[in-house]
Amino acid sequence: MEPQSNDDETELLSVSWNQDYGCFAAGTSHGFRIYNCNPFKETFRRDLKSGGFGIVEMLFRSNILALVGGKVNSQYPPNKVIIWDDHQTRCIGEFSFRSEVRAVKLRRDRIVVVLEHKIYVYNFMDLKLLHQIETLANPRGLCCLSHDVNTSVLACPGLRKGQVQIEHFGLNMTKLISAHDSQISCLTLTMDGLLLASASTKGTLIRIFNTLDGTQLQEVRRGVDRADIYSIALSPDVQWLAVSSDKGTIHIFSLRVRVVGKDLSTCSSAAQSPTMIHQSSSSSLDALVPPSISANPNSSLAFMKGVLPKYFSSEWSFAQFHLPDYTRFIAAFGSQNSVMIVGMDGSFYRCSFDPVNGGQMLQQEYVRFLKTDGRSK
């Protein structure tokens, strides 16, 4: 890979977080760049003459990346996955497929390649194929993995519309969740894989599920109008959920789910009324919900639940941040009640929210890391 690119001529093809949201990778028309989030800085870039990368997947902060060429890359076609060792500056493994690769996901022991109708799971050490999963048409390459060393969980669209398939590889168990009436448009797992958050192509509701028994734990409402959900993020303490969409607003929701073994004292309703907590199934790993809060506690309409139309008693967002609606943004949680946002227009935002009062978030930082018109969603 040889350096040769001018920012004015560089197009942004993709952006993606690493597994702990401390960095993000940008695939460009000339190669790829890695950025650190806090403090914000470009860590390194690799440019090449043959073209750029439509998919760049990091493995935490290691020297290993998975790369898939952009459509005009003469050396790396979009149906081939390259495992790149940046210390050795060379390819250490590759996978070729008959159709275009839609996504690649990495964890320390697995490489997962997502095609439109199939997902392949490989062992990282010897690149041997371990599992094949059939899915409904999945042009977005939806798939997510747990990253806790003690759990090995994969979530992807199932074979039916609105269904999410959960593979608990460590338990040798498959769970099918009927999550939505419409097709799945976005999904994410907690680091341990025990909670799933998902949205459909309708984009009005985000639902949170227990991945072990499939029970729905909470439902929050982004809005009433249809929207294209770009990203869903869960905070590390599973106290907050962030959603970005083509409406241009980042919504933050307060979560009522807690995992057994975690400190429940932060949940005031749990601390004050332990009898109101119930376990959603018999497993000791399951999530807990204090059912005493049946609607958004901030909603004055909570007492009308069951009388008004459903969207009046839904849990609406707790905090918001407004962005241009002409480009795609992905969001993730930073430290101390902050949210990081990366846009396909080459922008990076850091903003903070008030964990007590909510409302409009405050912009703390703005960086234009790549000059591009970015007006394509």
N, C-alpha and C positions, 0 to 999 in steps of 0.2 A: 504494500500500500504506500503510495507516494503522495506527499502533500501537494495539492493543487486545487484550491477552490477560492472563490471570491464570494463573500457574503451576499453581495448584490445579485449574484447569479445562482445562489443556493436556495433550493426549494425544500421546505420541511415536509417529509413524507409520513412520519409517525412520531409520537411521543409515548413513553411508557415508564411507569415507576419501577424501581427495583422492589424487592420483596419486603423491605422494612420502610419504604418511602423516604429513605434518607438521600436518595439520588434519583435522577431520571435520565433515560437515554433518548436521544433524538436521532431518528433515521433521516438522512438528508439525501438530496439528489447526487451528492458527491461522496457519501460515506456515512459516518456516524459520529456523534459527540456525546460525551458523558458529562453531566452537571451534578455538582453537590448542592443540596438544598439549604443547609444551614451551617456556615454562611454560604450564600449563593455564589458559586463560581464554576467556571468550566474546568473540569478535571483533565480531560484530554479529548483529542479528536483524531480520527483517522479518515483520510481522504484517498480516493483512488480514481484512476482514469476511466475505468470500465463503467462507472455509474454508481448509483446509491443503493440504500437498503430500505425496504418497506417495513421490515420488522427487525427490531433490535431488542433483545431480551437479556437483561443482566442477571447474574447470580450473586445476589447481595452486593458486596463491594469487591468481589474477587476479579481475577484477570480473565475469567471465562465468560463469553457471551455467545448467544445464539443469534445468527444473522440470516435473513432471507432477502435476496436481492429485489430491488424495485423492478418494475416492468421494463425499464429501458437499460437494465444492467446487462452488459454484454458477457460478463464473466460468471455471474451468479444469477441463474434464472429463478423466477418466483415459485418454482416447484421443488426447490432444493434448500435444505437447512444446513447451514455451516456452523459447526461448533468451533469458535475462534478462541485461541489462547493469546491474549494480548502481550503477555510477557515474552512469549516466543515469537510473537507477530506472525503466527501461521495457523492454518486450519488443522485441528487435531481430530476431526471427525465430520462426516457428512451423511445426510439422508436424502434420497431422491424419491419423488412420488410422481404419479401419473397426472395429478391435478395440482392446482395452486395451493400453497400452504396459507391457511387463514390466520394461524397464530402459533406461537411456540411458548410454552411455559416451563420454567425450570425450578427444581428444588435440589437440595444437595445430593440426593440419591436418584433423581428421576429427570428424564427429558420427555416432555409431552408435546406431540405435534398434532395440530388440529387442522383437518381438511374439512371440506364443506359437509360431508356426510359421515365422516369417520374420525376417531381420535386414536392415536397410537401412543402407548406408554412404554418407554425404554429405560433400562437400567443405565445409570450414568457411567458406571465403572467400565463395563464391557460393551455398551451400546446394544445389548440384546433386547429384542422385543419381548415385553412381559404381558401386555394386555392390548386388546383392540375393542373399542367401544363404538357401536353404531349410534348415530344421532339423526334427528330430523334435520332438514336443510339448515346449515349453520354458517351463513355467509360472513357473519361478523367474527367467527372464530371464538365464540363464547366458551370459556373454560377457566376454572380457577382451582388452585391447589392450596392445601394447608402447608404451613412452614414450620410448625412445631416439630421438634425431633421425636416426640412421643406419638404423634398421630400422622397418618398418611391418608389424606382425604382429597378426592377430586369431585368437583361439581361441573355439570355440563347439561345442555338441553337433552331431554329424553326423546323417545320416539313418537310421543304424542304432543299435540299443540298445548303449550302452557305447562308442560311437565319438566321438572328438573330431576336429573339422575345423579344420585350421590353414591360414589364408590368409597367405602371405608376399607382400603386395602389391608390395613393392619388387622382388622376384624374379619376380613373376608366376607364382607356384607355389602349388599346393594340396597339402597333405599330410593324409591320413586316418590316424588312429591308433586301433587297436582297444585302447582303454585298459582297459576293464573288462567283465565279463560282464553286470553290471546297468546300469541307466541312470545317467548322469552326474549327480551331485548338487552338485559344487563343482569349480571349476578356477581356476587362476591362472597368470600368466606372469611371468618375470623382466622387469625393465625393458627389456632388449634383445629380449625375445620369443624367445630361443633355447632356453629351458627351460620346460617345462610341468609343473605339479603338478596331479594330479586325484584325485578320490574318487568312489565310486559311492554309490547309495542304500543299499547294505549298510553302508558307513561304517566298515569294519574296516581297510582298506588305503589308503594314499596312495602313488601312483606318480609317479615323475619321469621325464620323457621329453625326448629331444633333438627339437626341433620341425622340424629340417631333414631328418633321415632317419627319424624316428619310433621310434628305438631306445629301449627302456626302460633307464634308467641306474641306478635304485634303487627299492626298495620298502620302505616302513616301515609298521609296524602300530600303529594307535591302540589296538586292543583286540580281543577275541574276539566280544563282543556287538554286535549291529546298533546303529548310531547314525546320527543325522541330523547331517551335517557342516555347520556354519554358515559357517566360513571357513577358508581355507588362506592362509598368508603365507610368503613367502620373504625372508630377510634380504638386504640390498643386496649383501653379499659372497658370497651363495649358500652360506653355511656352515651356516645353520640354517633349519629349517622349523617353523612354528607351526600348530596345528590347534585349532579350537574346535568343540564339538558339544553336542548336547542332554544329554550325560552330565554336563556341568558342570565338566569338567576341560580346562584348556588344556595341550596336550602340545607339548613342544619336542623336535625330532629333530635329530641331527647329520647333516649331508649329506656325501657323499663325492664330489659332482660338482664339477668345476672347469671354467672356460671358458678355452680357449686364449688366451694373451695376458695373462691375469691372473697375479698373483704366486702361484706354487704353493708358496712356502716355508712358508706357514702350514699346509700339509697335511703332517704329519710323515711319513706313509707315503710321500708323493711325494718329499719331500726326501731320505729315507734310501734309497729304492729306486726311482730314476727308471726302471729297466728294467721295473718292474711297472705303469707307466702305459701304457695303450693308447688309441689314438684310435678313437672309435666309428664314424667314417666318414671319407671322404677330404677333407671340407670343412675349411678352416682355422678356421672359426667354431664347430666342434662342441665339445661338452662332453667332458670327460675324467673317467674314473673309475679310481681305483687298484683293480684287481680283487683285490688281495691281501687285502682285507677282505670276505669273503663273507657275514659276518653281523655283527651289532652287536658291536664289540670288547669292550663291557662285559658281554656275555653269556657266562657260564661254559659255556653249552650249545653254543657255536660249533663245538666239535670233533665234536658229535653231528649236525651238519647232514646231512640225507639219511637219518638213522636214525629220528629223532623226527618226529612230525607237523609240518607246515610252520610252524605258529604258534610252535613252540619255537625255531626258528632264524630267525624274523623279527627285524627290527631294531625294538626297542621304544623308547619315548620316553626321552630323556636327562634332561629336567627337566619338572616339572609345577606347575600352579597350580590350586587348587580354588575353584570359584565356585558360587553357587546354581544349581540345575538347572531352575528354573522360568521362566527367560527366555533370550532369544537374545543371544549375545555375538559380537562380531567382534574379531579380534586382529591386531596388526601389530607389526613390530619398531621400537623406538626406538634411541637411541644407546647405546653401551657395554653390550652384552648386556642390554638391557632390552626388555620387551614391554609394549605398550599395549593395553588392552582396553576396549571400549565396549559397554554393555548396553542392551537395549530397556527396562530398568527405569530408565533415566536415570542410570546409574552409569559412572564412568570409573576405571579402575585403571592404575597403572604398577607393574610388578614387575620384579625382576632375577633372573638365573640365573647360577650359577657355571659358566663355560665349561670348567672342568677336571673338576669333580666332579659337576656336574648336581644332581639331587635336587629337593627342594621349592624353588620360587622364593620370594623374599622380597617382600612387598608394600611398595612405597616411597611410594605415594600413592593416595588414594581421594577422589573428588569425586562428590557427587550433583548433577549439573548440571540435572536436571529431576525434579521430584517427581511420580512416576507409579507406579501399582501394578505395571505392566510384567509382569504374570503371563501374558501371552499369548506363546506361542512363534511 
